[in-house]
Amino acid sequence: MDEREAMRRWVETWKQAGPELEAIRRKEIEKIDTLESLAALEDAFNYALRALPPRESSGLVDMQKWFAKLRNDRTVRAS
């Protein structure tokens, strides 16, 4: 079997496996106990609250300023 044929077979294998893997993923998601998962993450969340002080900004305001500056720069260049 040449390399091209091997690749074709590999692609076909994944095409067939894709829907089956998606079905498995969906079943696993449906089985998840949300409360149990949250309880498992609680210690890590509480640690982060204690160890990492809140930021003054999420950075969203700064990002919006950059977008506005870029928009204004383009407007100036287009004129």
C-alpha positions as CSV (number, residue, x, y, z in Angstrom):
1,M,0.0,0.0,0.0
2,D,1.4,3.4,-1.0
3,E,1.4,6.5,1.2
4,R,-1.6,8.0,-0.7
5,E,-3.7,4.9,-0.2
6,A,-2.7,4.8,3.5
7,M,-3.8,8.4,4.0
8,R,-7.1,7.8,2.1
9,R,-7.8,4.8,4.4
10,W,-6.9,6.9,7.5
11,V,-9.3,9.6,6.5
12,E,-12.1,7.1,5.8
13,T,-11.5,5.5,9.2
14,W,-11.9,8.8,10.9
15,K,-15.0,9.7,8.9
16,Q,-16.6,6.5,10.1
17,A,-15.4,6.9,13.7
18,G,-16.5,10.6,13.9
19,P,-20.2,10.0,14.5
20,E,-19.5,7.1,16.8
21,L,-17.1,9.2,18.9
22,E,-19.6,12.0,19.0
23,A,-22.3,9.7,20.3
24,I,-19.9,8.5,23.0
25,R,-19.1,12.1,23.9
26,R,-22.8,13.0,24.1
27,K,-23.5,10.0,26.4
28,E,-20.7,10.9,28.7
29,I,-21.8,14.5,28.9
30,E,-25.4,13.4,29.7
31,K,-24.1,11.2,32.5
32,I,-22.1,13.9,34.2
33,D,-23.4,14.8,37.7
34,T,-23.1,18.6,37.6
35,L,-23.2,19.0,41.4
36,E,-20.5,16.4,41.8
37,S,-18.3,18.1,39.3
38,L,-18.8,21.5,41.0
39,A,-18.0,20.0,44.4
40,A,-14.8,18.5,42.9
41,L,-13.7,22.0,41.7
42,E,-14.8,23.8,44.8
43,D,-11.4,23.6,46.6
44,A,-9.5,24.9,43.5
45,F,-12.0,27.7,43.1
46,N,-11.8,28.8,46.7
47,Y,-8.0,28.7,46.5
48,A,-8.0,31.0,43.5
49,L,-10.3,33.4,45.4
50,R,-7.9,33.5,48.3
51,A,-4.6,33.5,46.4
52,L,-5.4,35.8,43.4
53,P,-6.6,39.2,44.3
54,P,-9.3,40.6,42.0
55,R,-8.1,42.8,39.1
56,E,-9.2,46.3,38.7
57,S,-10.2,45.6,35.1
58,S,-10.9,42.5,33.0
59,G,-9.0,44.2,30.2
60,L,-12.2,44.5,28.2
61,V,-12.2,48.3,28.5
62,D,-8.6,48.5,27.3
63,M,-9.4,46.1,24.4
64,Q,-12.3,48.4,23.3
65,K,-10.0,51.4,23.4
66,W,-7.5,49.6,21.1
67,F,-10.3,48.6,18.7
68,A,-11.5,52.2,18.6
69,K,-8.0,53.4,18.0
70,L,-7.5,50.9,15.1
71,R,-10.9,52.0,13.6
72,N,-9.9,55.6,13.8
73,D,-6.5,55.0,12.3
74,R,-8.1,53.2,9.3
75,T,-10.6,56.0,8.9
76,V,-7.8,58.6,8.8
77,R,-5.8,56.5,6.3
78,A,-8.8,55.9,4.0
79,S,-9.5,59.7,3.8
